[in-house]
Amino acid sequence: MTISNINCKYIGIDSEEISNFITNPANYTSVEIKGKLNCCDEEYTETLDEGAILADNLWTLQFPNGDATITEIIVENYISGEEFNILSSTYNLADYVCSTGTVTDIYPIIQQWFTDNFSTTVTQDYNYDVSTLECEYTITDLPSSIRPVKMVIERNGIEEEVYFSFFPATNFFVAGSQFVINPSLFTLQEFVDGVYSFELVFTTTAGSTIIESNCFFYDCETKCKLSKKLDELLECNKSATNLFLLHYTLTEGNNCGCNCDEMCQIFIKLCEKLGDDKTCTACGC
């Protein structure tokens, strides 16, 4: 099992068992994701039971709002691994907002691709929550080998990716062949730097239990703080050298699977030396 940082927004988890589960969900009765941050005692969990796993083949996407351009909608043939962009051109997101119901204008654009390539009809729908202003777009009745991956938009020159979710889970979603963890699993609005450990527990219809685990140093801010010490490093400052050695040890220790406690201790030491007191109640460096 391998853990990765996705654009400093999500955490991705890949493994052969995850791939097997996504391809053949009917072979499983439950999947549990357990997560810890910086080896703190509190454990966060998300569980899919058999009812959720065997729910209808319905894919959902939180349709974005605002002034932006829809540049791609990516689907994947999970048998061949090929990815395709449904859109032949770009579209102004403001023309398809849910608040006015014009999101339905994108339906024939998406449908045309499936008609041209599979001679099939997909079912599209949306639900707009006026209290939260959130719009959930759904698509089902897809060809058996095809699954949607993401919508790509460009806002103020910056590319954003919005992923489809398959199983009815709150704190993670499926993207391609991996589980993508939302910061909400850890009751966070966005991930903070630190050592994240995960344990996945799969229960199969045959009654066997498969457990995978690993840990990972999530680094989006710490490396920036270290960059301010480069002048000291060039001057062979011993303290700066120690900081970079601690950081190097953390990044090289990713995904080794057996050294989570040591990584947490190194992270705490790095935080202390950077002048940030690290505690379990303030889970960020």
Summary of the structure (lengths in Angstrom):
residues: 285
radius of gyration: 21.4
end to end distance: 25.6
largest distance: 67.0
contacts: 830
relative contact order: 0.18
helix: 29%
strand: 37%
